[in-house]
Amino acid sequence: MNQQKYLMAIDAGTGSVRAVLFDLLGNQIAMEQREWVHLEEEGVANSMSFDYTKNWKLVKECIRLVINHSSVNAEDILALSATSMREGIILYDKNGNELWGVANVDARAADEVKELKEQFEGLEEEFYALSGQTFALGALPRLLWLKKNRPFIYEKVASMSMIGDWVLAKLSGSIVSDPSNGGTTGIFSLKKRDWVCEMASRVGLKESIFPKILEVGTPIGTVTAKASQETGLSTTTQVVMGGGDVQLGSAGLGVVKEGDVAILGGSFWQQVVNISADTETPRDMALRVNPHVVNGLSQAEGITFFSGLVMRWFRDAFCDLEKLQANEQGIDVYELLERKASKVPVGSYGILPIFSDVMNYGKWYHAAPSFINLNLDAKKCNKASMFRSLQENAAIVSSINLDKIKVFTGVNISEVVFAGGASKGKLWPQIVADVTGCRVKIPKVREATALGAAMAAGVGCGVYTNLEHAADLLVNWEKVYEPNLANTELYKSIKEKWQAVYKEQLLLVDRGLTQSMWSAPGL
C-alpha cells in the first residue's frame, strides 16, 4: 500500500501568515495561522514596515505546528511553495541576510513619487505601458527613499525579493522571484515576463539587485538543514517557486483560462479577469495589469481596499455582545452577524458606507472612513443594518471595478468565482450575485491562495503537469448562487447614489476638512 503524500503551502497575507497542508487530491489536511501586524516605523509617516525577524518566528511556528498537529511524517511532504501579499519587498546583503523590508501598502515614499513624476515627465506612463503598474505601490520610489534616507543600508543592498520569495529563501537558501509577484514592483515587462533592470538605472538606482526569475512551479531546491532544524520539515522536501497571492489564488479557483473571472474576498478584495499577455495596458491607467501565474496570461485587476479589515474593525469595535452570543451558541461571530443582517432589506435602509473607493490607479486615494445616512431609528439603524451595508458596499465597489474591466477588455462577464474568507458566509455570496447580476460559484476549498501554492508545489515535484492540469483535477464547487435580478435592479440605483456620494466625500478630503483613509504616495 502506497504511503499518503502531501503538499504544503505557506500563505503570507496582509493580516496573517498560515501554513496549510494538502493531500494530492487537494483536500485540506491541517492549517495553522498566526495574525501579524506591520507597524509604522518610528518617525516615518505612512510607513508599513515588515518585521522579518519576528515574522520568521511566526512562519516557523505555523509550519512546525501544522506538522505536529496533523501527525504527518515530514518525509511524506513532497514539496512546498509560498504565496504572499504583493508589492511588499525584502532587501538583502551580499550574504543573503535581510537588511530592510516593507509590507504591501507602505506609503512612505510620497516625496519620491512626486520627484519621479516631476523630474522624469512621462516616465510613469512609459513604465506603466510596459509593466501595468504605476509608481504608487512600486519598488522604485521605495528604493529611492532608502537611498536618500538610509544610505548606509542602501549601500549594502545586493539583492531584492518579494515577501513570498523571502519565505522560500529562508527555507531553500536561494533568493529568486517569479513574474506574478515580481511584476508588482513595476520594474518589469508584462510581455517578456522578466525584469526591466534599466528602469532602475534610469532613475539612479542599482540595476544589479534583481534576482533570477523563475516561472511558478519551477523547483528551487530542497529544504536546508538549518531550515529543517527550525521548522521540522524534511531536507527531502522540495522548495518550489510560488507567486502573488491574487494570481495563485486565481489558480486555486480554477481561473486559469483567458476570460475567466474571480473576486477574491480577503483583507483586501481583488477583482481579476484573465487576458492575453499581449493585451495593451489601458491608456487612462485606471486599472492595474499583472502577470498571471499561467505563462502567456496577464490579469486586469481592480482592488477594493480594506474590505476584510473593515469587517474585523467593525467586529472588534462594536460587537462585543455578539461575540459573547456567538461563543454561547458555538458559532463564529460573523455567522451570527450574517443571520441578523439577513433580516435587513436590500439597501440597508439607505446606509452608505464610505471606505474603499473604486479603482483609480493613476490617482488613487480614499475619502475619510464614515457611514452616511445613519438615522435615530434603532430598529432600522443598528449593528445588523450597518454590517449588511458593509457587505453590500464591498460587492458594489467590486461590481463597479468589474464594469471598468469589461470596458477595457471587452470580456463579457456572466459568471464569477468568489473565494476567500468573505465567501464562507451564506449572505455575502448572494449579495455579490445580486449586485453584479452574475452567477457566483463558491469553491469547496475556499482558501484558494493556499491551494494555488500547493498546486505550484505539486507542479514542481511532478505530481501535476502544470497549473491548468492541477486546476482541472483539484477545483470543485460547493455551491452556486444565481442572482435575484429584481435585487440587481435595486442595486443599480444604489451603486449610482454611492458613487455620487463618494465623489462629494472626496471633495471634503481635497478641502482639508476630512482625512483620507489611504492615499497613494505622491498625491
For each residue, the residues with C-beta under 8 A, 3 or more apart:
1:
2:
3: 73 76
4: 23 76
5: 23 24 76 77 78 463
6: 21 22 23 24 29 72 76 77 78
7: 21 22 23 24 77 78 79 80 81 454 457 458 461 463
8: 19 20 21 22 63 66 77 79 80 81 233 237 454 457
9: 19 20 22 80 81 82 83 449 450 451 452 453 454 457
10: 17 18 19 20 59 62 63 80 81 82 83 164 167 453
11: 17 18 19 20 82 83 84 245 447 449 450 453
12: 17 55 59 82 83 84 85 163 164 167
13: 16 17 18 84 85 245 266 267 449
14: 38 85 103 104 266 267 268 309
15: 35 36 266 267 308 309 312
16: 13 33 34 35 36
17: 10 11 12 13 33 34 36 55 58 59 62
18: 10 11 13 31 32 33 34 62 447 450
19: 8 9 10 11 31 32 59 62 63 65 66
20: 8 9 10 11 28 30 31 66 447 450 451 453 454
21: 6 7 8 28 29 30 31 66 67 70 72 77
22: 6 7 8 9 26 27 28 29 450 451 454
23: 4 5 6 7 26 27 29
24: 5 6 7 458 463
25: 473 474
26: 22 23 445 451 454 473 474 475 476
27: 22 23
28: 20 21 22 31 445 447 450 451
29: 6 21 22 23 70 72
30: 20 21 66 69 70 72
31: 18 19 20 21 28 66 447 450
32: 18 19 61 62 63 65 66 69
33: 16 17 18 62
34: 16 17 18 58 61 62
35: 15 16
36: 15 16 17 54 55 58
37:
38: 14 48 49 50 51 103 106
39: 48 49 51
40: 44 45 46 47 48 49
41: 44 47 49 108
42:
43:
44: 40 41 47 108 149
45: 40 108
46: 40 106 107 108 110 521
47: 40 41 44 102 106 107 108
48: 38 39 40 102 103 104 105 106 107 108
49: 38 39 40 41 101 102 103 106
50: 38 55 88 90 101 102 103 163
51: 38 39 54 55 101
52: 55 56 90 98 101 166
53: 56 57 98
54: 36 51 57 58
55: 12 17 36 50 51 52 58 59
56: 52 53 59 60 170
57: 53 54 60 61
58: 17 34 36 54 55 61 62
59: 10 12 17 19 55 56 62 63 167 170
60: 56 57 63 64 230 231
61: 32 34 57 58 64 65
62: 10 17 18 19 32 33 34 58 59 65 66
63: 8 10 19 32 59 60 66 67 231 232 233
64: 60 61 67 68 231 232
65: 19 32 61 62 68 69
66: 8 19 20 21 30 31 32 62 63 69 70
67: 21 63 64 70 72 74 77 231 232 233
68: 64 65 71 232
69: 30 32 65 66
70: 21 29 30 66 67
71: 68
72: 6 21 29 30 67 76 77
73: 3 76
74: 67 77 232 233 234 237
75: 234 236 237
76: 3 4 5 6 72 73
77: 5 6 7 8 21 67 72 74 80 233 234 237
78: 5 6 7 237 238 457 458 461 463
79: 7 8 219 237 238 239 240 457 458 460 461 463
80: 7 8 9 10 77 171 223 233 237 238 239 240 457
81: 7 8 9 10 168 217 239 240 241 242 453 454 456 457 460
82: 9 10 11 12 164 165 167 168 242 453
83: 9 10 11 12 164 242 243 244 245 248 249 449 450 452 453 456
84: 11 12 13 88 162 163 164 165 166 167 181 242 244 245
85: 12 13 14 88 103 104 163 245
86: 104 162 180 181 184 244 245 246 290
87: 104 105 106 137 138 139 184 185
88: 50 84 85 101 102 103 104 106 162 163
89: 101 102 139 142 160 161 162 163 185
90: 50 52 98 100 101 160 161 162 163 165 166
91: 98 99 100 101 146 153 157 159 160 209
92: 95 96 97 98 99 157 158 159 160 161 169 175
93: 96 97 99 156 157 158
94: 156 158
95: 92
96: 92 93 159 169 173 175
97: 92 93
98: 52 53 90 91 92 101 166
99: 91 92 93 153 156 157
100: 90 91 146 150 153 157
101: 49 50 51 52 88 89 90 91 98 163 166
102: 47 48 49 50 88 89 106 108 142
103: 14 38 48 49 50 85 88 106 163
104: 14 48 85 86 87 88 137
105: 48 87 137 518
106: 38 46 47 48 49 87 88 102 103 109 142
107: 46 47 48 110 518 519 520 521
108: 41 44 45 46 47 48 102 142 145 521
109: 106 112 113 141 142 144 145 521 522
110: 46 107 113 114 519 521 522 523
111: 114 115 145 522
112: 109 115 116 140 141 142 144 145 148 521 522
113: 109 110 116 117 135 136 141 520 521 522
114: 110 111 117 118 522
115: 111 112 118 119 144
116: 112 113 119 120 123 124 135 140 141 144 203 522
117: 113 114 120 121 123 124 135 522
118: 114 115 121
119: 115 116
120: 116 117 123 124 202 203
121: 117 118
122: 125 126
123: 116 117 120 126 127 202 203
124: 116 117 120 127 128 134 135
125: 122 128 129 285
126: 122 123 129 130
127: 123 124 130 131 133 135 186 199
128: 124 125 131 132 133 134 186 281 285
129: 125 126 280 281
130: 126 127 188 189 190 196
131: 127 128 183 186 187 188 189 190 196
132: 128 183 190 281 288 289 290 298
133: 127 128 137 138 183 184 185 186 188 288 289 290
134: 124 128 137 138 186 285 288 361 362 364 520
135: 113 116 117 124 127 138 140 141 186 521 522
136: 113 361 364 520 521 522
137: 87 104 105 133 134 184 520 521
138: 87 133 134 135 141 142 184 185 186 187
139: 87 89 142 143 160 185 186 187
140: 112 116 135 143 144 185 186 187 199 200 203 205
141: 109 112 113 116 135 138 144 145 521 522
142: 89 102 106 108 109 112 138 139 145 146
143: 139 140 146 147 154 160 200 205
144: 109 112 115 116 140 141 147 148 203 204 205
145: 108 109 111 112 141 142 148 149
146: 91 100 142 143 149 150 153 154 157
147: 143 144 150 151 154 204 205
148: 112 144 145 151
149: 44 145 146
150: 100 146 147 153 154
151: 147 148 154 155
152: 155 156
153: 91 99 100 146 150 156 157
154: 143 146 147 150 151 157
155: 151 152
156: 93 94 99 152 153
157: 91 92 93 99 100 146 153 154 160 206 209
158: 92 93 94 208 209
159: 91 92 96 175 209 210 211
160: 89 90 91 92 139 143 157 209 210 211
161: 89 90 92 165 166 169 175 176 177 211
162: 84 86 88 89 90 165 166 177 181 182 184 185 244
163: 12 50 84 85 88 89 90 101 103 166 167
164: 10 12 82 83 84 167 168 181 242 243 244 245
165: 82 84 90 161 162 168 169 175 176 177 178 181 182 211 242
166: 52 84 90 98 101 161 162 163 169 170
167: 10 12 59 82 84 163 164 170 171
168: 81 82 164 165 171 172 174 176 220 239 241 242
169: 92 96 161 165 166 172 173 174 175 176
170: 56 59 166 167 227
171: 80 167 168 223 224 227 231 233 239
172: 168 169 220 221 222 223 224 227 239
173: 96 169 221 224 227
174: 168 169 220 221 239
175: 92 96 159 161 165 169 211
176: 161 165 168 169 211 212 213 214 220 241
177: 161 162 165 181 182 210 211 212 213 214
178: 165 181 182 213 214 215 216 241 242 243 244 293
179: 182 183 188 193 194 213 215 216 243 291 293
180: 86 183 184 216 243 244 247 248 290 291 292 293
181: 84 86 162 164 165 177 178 184 242 243 244 247
182: 162 165 177 178 179 185 188 195 210 213
183: 131 132 133 179 180 188 190 193 244 290 291
184: 86 87 133 137 138 162 180 181 244 290
185: 87 89 133 138 139 140 162 182 188
186: 127 128 131 133 134 135 138 139 140 199
187: 131 138 139 140 195 196 197 199 200 210
188: 130 131 133 179 182 183 185 193 194 195 196 291
189: 130 131 192 193 194 195 196
190: 130 131 132 183 193 277 281 289 290 291 298
191: 277 278
192: 189 196
193: 179 183 188 189 190 213 215 277 291 295
194: 179 188 189 213
195: 182 187 188 189 210 213
196: 130 131 187 188 189 192 199
197: 187 200 201 207 208 210
198: 201 202 207
199: 127 140 186 187 196 202 203
200: 140 143 187 197 203 205 206 207 209 210
201: 197 198 204 205 206 207
202: 120 123 198 199
203: 116 120 123 140 144 199 200
204: 144 147 201
205: 140 143 144 147 200 201
206: 157 200 201 209
207: 197 198 200 201 210
208: 158 197
209: 91 157 158 159 160 200 206
210: 159 160 177 182 187 195 197 200 207
211: 159 160 161 165 175 176 177
212: 176 177
213: 176 177 178 179 182 193 194 195
214: 176 177 178 218 220 241
215: 178 179 193 218 241 295
216: 178 179 180 241 242 243 247 248 293 456 459 467
217: 81 240 241 455 456 459 460 466 467
218: 214 215 240 241 460
219: 79 238 239 240 241 460 461
220: 168 172 174 176 214 238 239 240 241
221: 172 173 174 224 238 239
222: 172 235 236 237 238 239
223: 80 171 172 227 228 231 233 234 235 236 237 239
224: 171 172 173 221 227 228 235
225: 228 229 235
226: 229 230
227: 170 171 172 173 223 224 230 231 233
228: 223 224 225 231 232 233 234 235
229: 225 226
230: 60 226 227
231: 60 63 64 67 171 223 227 228
232: 63 64 67 68 74 228
233: 8 63 67 74 77 80 171 223 227 228 237
234: 74 75 77 223 228 237
235: 222 223 224 225 228
236: 75 222 223
237: 8 74 75 77 78 79 80 222 223 233 234
238: 78 79 80 219 220 221 222 457 460 461
239: 79 80 81 168 171 172 174 219 220 221 222 223
240: 79 80 81 217 218 219 220 456 457 459 460 461
241: 81 168 176 178 214 215 216 217 218 219 220 456 460
242: 81 82 83 84 164 165 168 178 181 216 248 453 456 457
243: 83 164 178 179 180 181 216 247 248 293 452 453 456
244: 83 84 86 162 164 178 180 181 183 184 247 248 290 293
245: 11 13 83 84 85 86 164 248 249 264 266 449
246: 86 249 250 264 270 272 290 299 301 449
247: 180 181 216 243 244 250 251 272 290 291 292 293 299 452
248: 83 180 216 242 243 244 245 251 252 293 449 452 453 455 456
249: 83 245 246 252 253 262 264 419 420 448 449 452
250: 246 247 253 255 256 260 262 264 272 274 292 293 299 448 452
251: 247 248 254 255 256 293 294 448 452 455 456 467 470 471
252: 248 249 419 443 445 447 448 449 450 451 452 453 454 455 471 475
253: 249 250 262 264 417 419 443 448 452 475
254: 251 260 417 443 471 472 475
255: 250 251 260 261 262 272 274 417
256: 250 251 260 274 294 297 467 468 471
257: 260 274 468
258: 274 275 276 297
259: 273 274 411
260: 250 254 255 256 257 273 274 417
261: 255 271 272 273 274 402 411 413 415 416 417 438
262: 249 250 253 255 270 271 272 416 417 418 419
263: 269 270 271 272 398 402 416 417 418 419 432
264: 245 246 249 250 253 269 270 272 419 420 448 449
265: 269 307 308 394 418 419 420 421 422 423 428
266: 13 14 15 245 269 308 420 421 422 449
267: 13 14 15 306 307 308 309
268: 14 303 304 305 306 307 308 309
269: 263 264 265 266 303 304 307 308 356 394 397 398 420 422
270: 246 262 263 264 301 302 303 304
271: 261 262 263 301 302 303 304 398 401 402 405
272: 246 247 250 255 261 262 263 264 299 300 301 302
273: 259 260 261 299 300 301 402 405 409 411 413
274: 250 255 256 257 258 259 260 261 292 294 297 298 299
275: 258 279 289 297 298 299 300 409 411
276: 258 279 296 297 298
277: 190 191 193 291 292 296 297 298
278: 191
279: 275 276 289 298 300 409
280: 129
281: 128 129 132 190 285 289
282: 285 286 287 289 408
283:
284: 362
285: 125 128 134 281 282 361 362
286: 282 359 360 361 362 404 408
287: 282 300 301 302 359 361 401 404 405 408
288: 132 133 134 300 301 302 303 359 361
289: 132 133 190 275 279 281 282 298 299 300 301
290: 86 132 133 180 183 184 190 244 246 247 298 299 301
291: 179 180 183 188 190 193 247 277 297 298 299
292: 180 247 250 274 277 297 298 299
293: 178 179 180 216 243 244 247 248 250 251 452 456 467
294: 251 256 274 297 467 468
295: 193 215
296: 276 277
297: 256 258 274 275 276 277 291 292 294
298: 132 190 274 275 276 277 279 289 290 291 292
299: 246 247 250 272 273 274 275 289 290 291 292
300: 272 273 275 279 287 288 289 405 408 409
301: 246 270 271 272 273 287 288 289 290 359 405
302: 270 271 272 287 288 358 359 398 401 402 404 405
303: 268 269 270 271 288 359 401
304: 268 269 270 271 307 356 359 394 397 398 401
305: 268 355 356 357 366 517 518
306: 267 268 309 310 355 356 517 518
307: 265 267 268 269 304 310 311 355 356 394 397 422
308: 15 265 266 267 268 269 311 312 420 421 422
309: 14 15 267 268 306 312 313
310: 306 307 313 314 353 355 356 369 390
311: 307 308 314 315 334 390
312: 15 308 309 315 316
313: 309 310 316 317
314: 310 311 317 318 319 386 387 390
315: 311 312 318 319 322 323 333 334 337
316: 312 313 319
317: 313 314
318: 314 315 383 386
319: 314 315 316 322 323 333 337 383
320: 323 324
321: 324 325
322: 315 319 325 326 333 336 337 340 383
323: 315 319 320 326 327 333
324: 320 321 327 328
325: 321 322 328 329 336
326: 322 323 329 331 332 333 335 336
327: 323 324 330
328: 324 325
329: 325 326 336
330: 327
331: 326 335 336
332: 326 335 336
333: 315 319 322 323 326 336 337
334: 311 315 337 338 424 425
335: 326 331 332 338 339 425
336: 322 325 326 329 331 332 333 339 340
337: 315 319 322 333 334 340 341 383 384 387
338: 334 335 341 342 387 425 426 427 428
339: 335 336 342 343
340: 322 336 337 343 344 383 384 387
341: 337 338 344 384 385 387 388 391 427
342: 338 339 388 426 427
343: 339 340 384
344: 340 341 348 349 384 385 388
345: 348 349
346: 392 434 487 490 491 494
347: 350 392 490 491 494
348: 344 345 351 385 386 388 389 392
349: 344 345 373 375 377 380 381 385
350: 347 373 375
351: 348 371 372 373 374 381 385 386 389
352: 371 372 373 389 393 497 498 501
353: 310 370 371 372 386 389 390 393
354: 367 368 369 370 371 372 501 502 505
355: 305 306 307 310 366 369 390 393 517
356: 269 304 305 306 307 310 366 393 394 397 517
357: 305 360 364 365 366 367 397 502 506
358: 302 397 400 401 404 499 502
359: 286 287 288 301 302 303 304 364 401 404
360: 286 357 363 364
361: 134 136 285 286 287 288 364
362: 134 284 285 286
363: 360 520 523
364: 134 136 357 359 360 361 519 520 523
365: 357 506 509 516 518 519 520 523
366: 305 355 356 357 509 516 517 518 519
367: 354 357 370 502 505 506 508 509 514 516 517
368: 354 505 508 509 514 515 516 517
369: 310 354 355 517
370: 353 354 367 505 514
371: 351 352 353 354 374 386 389
372: 351 352 353 354 501 505
373: 349 350 351 352
374: 351 371 381
375: 349 350 380 381
376: 381
377: 349 380 381
378: 381 382
379: 382
380: 349 375 377 385
381: 349 351 374 375 376 377 378 385 386
382: 378 379 385 386
383: 318 319 322 337 340 386 387
384: 337 340 341 343 344 387 388
385: 341 344 348 349 351 380 381 382 388 389
386: 314 318 348 351 353 371 381 382 383 389 390
387: 314 337 338 340 341 383 384 390 391
388: 341 342 344 348 384 385 391 392 427 431
389: 348 351 352 353 371 385 386 392 393
390: 310 311 314 353 355 386 387 393 394
391: 341 387 388 394 395 427 428 431
392: 346 347 348 388 389 395 396 431 435 491 494
393: 352 353 355 356 389 390 396 397 498
394: 265 269 304 307 356 390 391 397 398 422 428
395: 391 392 398 399 428 431 432 434 435 436 491
396: 392 393 399 400 435 491 494 495 498
397: 269 304 307 356 357 358 393 394 400 401
398: 263 269 271 302 304 394 395 401 402 432 435 436
399: 395 396 402 403 435 436 491 495
400: 358 396 397 403 404 495 499
401: 271 287 302 303 304 358 359 397 398 404 405
402: 261 263 271 273 302 398 399 405 406 413 416 436
403: 399 400 406 407
404: 286 287 302 358 359 400 401 407 408
405: 271 273 287 300 301 302 401 402 408 409 411 413
406: 402 403 409 410 411 412 413
407: 403 404
408: 282 286 287 300 404 405
409: 273 275 279 300 405 406
410: 406
411: 259 261 273 275 405 406
412: 406
413: 261 273 402 405 406 416 436 438
414: 438 439
415: 261 438 439 440 441
416: 261 262 263 402 413 432 436 438 439 440 441
417: 253 254 255 260 261 262 263 440 441 443
418: 262 263 265 422 423 429 432 440 441 442
419: 249 252 253 262 263 264 265 423 442 443 446 447 448
420: 249 264 265 266 269 308 423 446 447 448 449
421: 265 266 308 424 446
422: 265 266 269 307 308 394 418 425 428
423: 265 418 419 420 428 429 442 443 446
424: 334 421 446
425: 334 335 338 422 428 429
426: 338 342 429 430
427: 338 341 342 388 391 430 431
428: 265 338 391 394 395 422 423 425 431 432
429: 418 423 425 426 432 433 440 442 479 481
430: 426 427 433 434 440 481 484
431: 388 391 392 395 427 428 434 435
432: 263 395 398 416 418 428 429 435 436 440 481
433: 429 430 436 437 438 439 440 481 482 483 484
434: 346 395 430 431 437 483 484 487 488 491
435: 392 395 396 398 399 431 432 488 491 495
436: 395 398 399 402 413 416 432 433 440 483 488
437: 433 434 483 485 488
438: 261 413 414 415 416 433 483
439: 414 415 416 433 480 481 482 483
440: 415 416 417 418 429 430 432 433 436 480 481 483
441: 415 416 417 418 477 479 480
442: 418 419 423 429 446 477 478 479 480 481
443: 252 253 254 417 419 423 446 448 475 476 477 478
444: 476 477 478
445: 26 28 252 448 451 474 475 476
446: 419 420 421 423 424 442 443
447: 11 18 20 28 31 252 419 420 450 451
448: 249 250 251 252 253 264 419 420 443 445 451 452
449: 9 11 13 83 245 246 248 249 252 264 266 420 452 453
450: 9 11 18 20 22 28 31 83 252 447 453 454
451: 9 20 22 26 28 252 445 447 448 454 455 474 475
452: 9 83 243 247 248 249 250 251 252 253 293 448 449 455 456 467
453: 9 10 11 20 81 82 83 242 243 248 252 449 450 456 457
454: 7 8 9 20 22 26 81 252 450 451 457 458
455: 217 248 251 252 451 452 458 459 464 467 470 471 474
456: 81 83 216 217 240 241 242 243 248 251 293 452 453 459 460 467
457: 7 8 9 78 79 80 81 238 240 242 453 454 460 461
458: 7 24 78 79 454 455 461 463 464 470
459: 216 217 240 455 456 462 463 464 465 466 467 470
460: 79 81 217 218 219 238 240 241 456 457
461: 7 78 79 219 238 240 457 458
462: 459
463: 5 7 24 78 79 458 459 470
464: 455 458 459 467 469 470 473
465: 459 469
466: 217 459 469 470
467: 216 217 251 256 293 294 452 455 456 459 464 470 471
468: 256 257 294 471 472
469: 464 465 466 472 473
470: 251 455 458 459 463 464 466 467 473 474
471: 251 252 254 256 455 467 468 474 475
472: 254 468 469 475
473: 25 26 464 469 470
474: 25 26 445 451 455 470 471
475: 26 252 253 254 443 445 451 471 472
476: 26 443 444 445
477: 441 442 443 444 480
478: 442 443 444
479: 429 441 442
480: 439 440 441 442 477
481: 429 430 432 433 439 440 442
482: 433 439
483: 433 434 436 437 438 439 440 487 488
484: 430 433 434 487 488
485: 437 488 489
486: 489 490
487: 346 434 483 484 490 491
488: 434 435 436 437 483 484 485 491 492
489: 485 486 492 493
490: 346 347 486 487 493 494
491: 346 347 392 395 396 399 434 435 487 488 494 495
492: 488 489 495 496
493: 489 490 496 497
494: 346 347 392 396 490 491 497 498
495: 396 399 400 435 491 492 498 499
496: 492 493 499 500
497: 352 493 494 500 501
498: 352 393 396 494 495 501 502
499: 358 400 495 496 502 503
500: 496 497 503 504
501: 352 354 372 497 498 504 505
502: 354 357 358 367 498 499 505 506
503: 499 500 506 507
504: 500 501 507 508
505: 354 367 368 370 372 501 502 508 509 514
506: 357 365 367 502 503 509 510
507: 503 504 510 511
508: 367 368 504 505 511 513 514
509: 365 366 367 368 505 506 512 513 514 515 516
510: 506 507
511: 507 508
512: 509
513: 508 509
514: 367 368 370 505 508 509
515: 368 509
516: 365 366 367 368 509 519
517: 305 306 355 356 366 367 368 369
518: 105 107 305 306 365 366
519: 107 110 364 365 366 516 523
520: 107 113 134 136 137 363 364 365 523
521: 46 107 108 109 110 112 113 135 136 137 141
522: 109 110 111 112 113 114 116 117 135 136 141
523: 110 363 364 365 519 520
